[in-house]
Amino acid sequence: MAGQRRHRLIGWIALVVGGCLLSGLPQLSHPAQAQAQPVELRGVWLTANDMPVLRDRARMQAAVNQLADLGFNRLYPVVWNGGFAYYPSRVSQERELQDFTFRGLQGQDILAEVISAGRRRGLKVIPWFEFGFMAPPDSPMARRHRSWLTQKRDGGLTSISAAGTVVWLNPFRPEVQQLITDLVLEVVNDYGADGIQFDDHMSLPREFGYDPFTTALYRKETKHDPPANPEDPSWVKWRADRITAFMEQLAGTVRSTRPGALISISPNYYDFAYKLQLQDWRAWVQRGIADELLVQIYRPDLESYLPHLSRPEVQEARQRIPTAIAMMSGQRNRPTPLALIREKVAATRAQGLGVAFFYFESLWSLGPEPAEARIAGFAELLGGPQVTSPPRPGLPPLPPPLPPPP
């Protein structure tokens, strides 16, 4: 087995050096409450930047095999970005949110094939609902449903994010909640996905919530006007609590229609998430909404990274569910040295936490070292024997994903 594994790794390195850079997928563990032995969470995101790999059938399959051989066990492929579904979505098409069907280069349903490829290698695929309540201002959804958008106190509709200028769907409106619920159920039920992941955009910047719908709801419940100061603690809590209530409802709906499906969350560190984004993920963990937690700590050096590992809310979560720290494995304008990745992984493991990397392309191609050196480095970091644990008793097997189109 060891010889076969080394042979496969050598093959991957040769392909990368030859200019055929591969990409890959991870597996996942079941919710941790009933685990006899912990499984280290080892994840990677597949973003829109990774679509050249995902859209080509042969490269996608090679990528899945590569990451399975290297020891990854989670894959988070993007399925909702920019107001568009990255799969043939009946929900999106019926609501006229997009006038095209997203498929691979060979006409395949990318999501169905990624899930199938992951299952063949014993990996689990948790599709990533990236944009959450966020949307581009010129997206069909934002143009068609202006009443769904929330606003700032001055009437402004936009904010600046890592994705550029965006608008925000009102998380308190039933129509918005229903759309997100229908999209999520489509992914976990129709495709047999192992779960769904929500990141830091399943939230609302604290400046928002001054639209007529939300202010009327606040007056009805509190008998007061919303505070003029968006940082007012009671106003922050009221909005955060209602996002939490929707997440609890959504998680319950997912679990009732698809027992065993996982709710994965990947928020920012807690103080930032709660105070600036109204995302009370600590409550999501405490109330059993989340089945796994990956905290985004994208710090450029070890000194600023380390304090987040021992935060009480992180250590509290670790006692309840599989918990990991998400680190940046590289950016085009800021490569991450392999030595720094090693230091971060060692420090993270010392705190009993798993590791996840953003994002796939950056693992090998956006670092200062040659691709073959980085692949060998990750093989060393993740290549040890993995502890496995049985699934929770009573959970039915996951259904197969939809077959690819003829």
N, C-alpha and C positions, 0 to 999 in steps of 0.2 A: 504493500500500500504506500509506504513512504517513497519507494522508488518511482511508483506511478505518479505520485503527487509532485515530486521534483521534476519529473519529465514534463508534466503539464505546465508547471511554472516556467520552466525553461522555454517551452513553446510560446507562452504568452509574452515573455520578454523578447523573444526573437521577432514576434509579430509587431510589437511596439517599436522596436529599433528599426524594423523595416518600413515603418511609416503607417502601419495599420493599428492605430491606437484603439485599445479596447475599453469597454466600460462594463459595469456590473451591478449586481443585485445582492441584497441581504435577506436573512431569515429572521424570525421573531419568536419570542416565547409567549406562552399563554400568560394571562394575568397572574401576578405573583402571589396572590393571597394563599394559594394552595400549593406552592412549589416546595418540594422537599429540599431541593438544592437550587441555588440561584444560577441563572444562566447570564453570563455577561452580555449585555446588549452591545452589539457591534454593527452600527448602521451607516448608511450612506444615502444621500439624496440624489435623485436623478432629476435634474432641472430642465428648463427649456433649452439651456445651453447644451444639454446632453442629447437633444433630439436627433442629431445626425447619427448617433449610435442606436438609439431606440427605434428609429424609423426603418433601419435596415435589418431585415430578419436575421441574416447570418451574423452581423456584428452584435446584435442584441443577444443572441444565443451564446456567442463566445464570451460576451461580457458577463452573463449570468454564471457561466462555468468558471470564469476567472475569479470572480469574487467568492464563489463557493469554495474554490480551492484555497484561496488566501485566508479564509476563516471568517469572513463577514457573515452576519446572520440577520440582517434587516435590510430591506430595500424600500425606499420611499419615492416612487415615481410621481411626478406632477400630473394631475388630472384636471385641475381647474386653475386657470391663470388668465388674467386680463379680461375676465368676463366670458371666457370661452372654455368649452370642454375639450380636452385633448384625447377624446375617444368619440365614437359615434353615439352621441347622446340624444336619446329620444326626448328627454325632458327639455334640453336646450332648444332642440329643433321645434318642438310643439309650441314653445313660448316665443319662437322667432328671435332667439338671442344670438343666433349665428346662422349664416346662410351657406355654410359649407360643412362637410363632414371630414373630420380629421382622421386620416389613415396613414399607414406606412408606405414606403416606396414601392412595395410589392402589392399594395392594395389591402394589406392586412389591418385588422383591428389590433393596434399596438398594445392596449391594456390587456386584452384577452391573451395575447401571446406572451407578454411578460409574466403574467400570473401563472400561465401554464409552464413556462420555462423554469420559473422559480420553484414550482411544486415538484418538477422532475428532479431537481437537485436538493430537495428537502429544505428549500428556502421559503420564507413567507413574504408576501408582498403587501405592503400597506400603502395604498394610494394616498397622495398628499394633496389636500384641498388647499392650495397655496394662498389664493387671494382672499379667502374668507369673505368678510363684508366689504372689502376694498374693490374698486373697479376703475378702469380708465374713464375719464370724462367723456370721451368720444365713442365708448363701446355701445353697441346696440341696446344693451340692458339699461345703461344710464340715460340714453336718449329717449328710449321708449317709455321708461317708467321714472319720470322726474320726481313724482310724488314719493317714490321709495327712498330718495336720498335725504339724509339728515344734513344739518347745517350748523354753522357757528353762530354766536350771538349777533355778529354783525351781518348775518345773512350769507356769508361766504360758504361755498360748497366744497372747496378743494383744500388739500394739504399736500405737502411734499414728502415723499417717501423714497425708499431705495429704488422703487419702480418708477420714480418720477412724480409728476402731478397726478393725483388720484382724487376720486370722490368716494363717499362712504355710504353704503346701503344702511338704512335705519334698522338696527338689530331688534328693535322693539315692535316693528310692524309685522302683523301676521302674514302678509304676502311675502315678505322677505324671508321670514322663518320657514314658510312652506316651500319656497323655491330651494333653499339650502337643504331642507329635509328630503325633498324629492330627488335632488342630485345625489346626495349621500346614499340614499336607499338604492338608487339605480346602480351605483358602483358596488356596494356590498352585496346586494341581492342578485342582480342580473349577471354580475361578473364573478361572483364567488370570491371576492377579495377577502383577505384575512382581517380587514378592518379599514379604518379611515384615519388620516392624521390631519389635525388642525394646528396651524402655527400661530405666530404672533399677530396675524391679521384677522384672526377670529376675535376681534376686539373693536374698540372705538377710541380714537384719540380724544382726550378729555375735553378738548375745545368744542366738540360736537354734542348734539342733543338738544339744540335750541329751535328745532323745527316745530311747526304747529302741532303735529301729532304727538310728539314726545312731551312738549310743554303742557298740553291738555291732559295727558295721562298723569303727569307729575302733579298737576293741580288737583285732579280728581282723587288721587291717593293721599296727598299730603295736606291739601287745602292751602297750599302756598305756591307762589310763583317760583320757578327755578332760580337759584342764586345767580347773581350776575357774575360772580367769580367761578370759573369752571373748576378751580381747585378746591372749592368748598367741600370739606370731608363728607357731609351728609349727601350732597349732590353726586359726588364721586361714588359713594357706596350705593346709592339708589340705582344708578345706571349699571354699576358692576354687578349688583345682585340680580338685575333682570337679564343680563347676559348669562350669568350663571344658571338662572332658572331655565333659559332656553337650552343651554348645553345639557342640563340634566334631562330635560324633555327629549332632546334629540338622541342622547345616549340611550335612554329607555326605549325609544322607538326602534333604534338600530338593534338593540339586544332582543327585543320582543319578536322582531321579524327575522332576525338572523342570529340565533344563539351562538355564542363563541366568537363573534366579530369583536375586534379590539378597538377601543377608542384611544388613539395615541395623540399626545399634545406636545408641541415644541415651542414654548413661549420664551420670551426674554426673561432675565433675572427678575425676581419677584417685585422688588421695590419699583422698578421701571414699569413692569407689566401692569401692576395695579394702579399706581398713581398717575401714570401718563397714558395708559392704554385701556384702563377700566377692565382689565383681565385678571380676575381673582383666581389664578390657577391653584393657589394653595387650597382654596375651598373646593375646587374641582377634584383635587386629590382626596381631601378629607371626606367628601361626600360620595366617593366612589364613582365619580363621573369618568375619570381617566383610568385606563388600564396600564399605561406606561407614560413616562415623562422624560423628555429630552430638553434640557435647559440650554438655550443658545448663549454661549459665552465666547464671542468672537473677538478675543483680545490679541493684540499683536505681540505680546511678550508674556513670559511666565509670571513676572511680578504682579501684573494686573489680573492675571487669570486665576491664580491660586486662592485668593480670598473667597471666591464664589463657591468653591468646592465644599467648604465646611459650613455654609449657611444653614441655620436651623431648619428652614423650610425644605431645603434639599435633602438633608439627612433624615428629616421626618418622612419625606416621600419615599426615600430608599427603604424604609422599614415597611412600607405598604405595597409598593409596586416597583417593577423594573424601572430604574432611573439611570439616566446617562447625561453626560455633558456633551453638547455639540460644539465642535471646534472648527475653525476655518482651516481647511487644508490647502488653501491657496486662492489668490485672486490674480487677475491679469496685471494689475498695477501694483500688487504687493504679494510676491511669492512667499510661501511659508517654508522655511528650511526643514528638512527631515529631522534634524537634531532637535528642533523646537517641538515638533510633533511628538517625538519620542519622550521628551521631558514632560509634556502635557499629559500624555497617555499614562506615564508612570505615576504622576501625581494624582491623576484622576482615579486610577485603580487603587492607589493607597487609601483613598477615601471610600472604597467599596462601590464605586460608580462605574457604569459602562461608558462606552465612547461612541461618538457618531461624527461623521465628517460631511462638511458642506464644501464642495459638492463633488460628484464623480469625476468630471473632467480634470479638476484641480489635483486629484490624487497623484496623477502621474505627470501631467503635461504642464502644470503651472508652477512648478517648483524650480529652485536654482540647480538641482541635481539632474543628471540624465534620467530619463524615464526608467531605464532598467535598474538603476540604483534605488529609485523610489519604490518600485515594485518589490524588489528584494527586501527593502526596509519594512514595508507593510507585511510581507510574508513573515518576517522575523517577529514583528509586533503581534500579529494575530494568528500565527501559525501553530500555537500550542493546542493541545487537545481541548476540545470544548466539553463542558459539563452539560449533559442533557437532562431534561426532566419530563416526566409524563404529563400529558394534558390533564386538565381538571376532570374529575369523574363526572359523567353525565353529559358532557358536551358532544353533540353530534359531529361527524366528520364534515369538513367544509365541502360544499358542492363544487364540481368542476367549473372552471370559467366557461364563458360562451365559446363555442368553436369558432375558429377563424373563418372569414367568408371564403367561398369557393374561388 
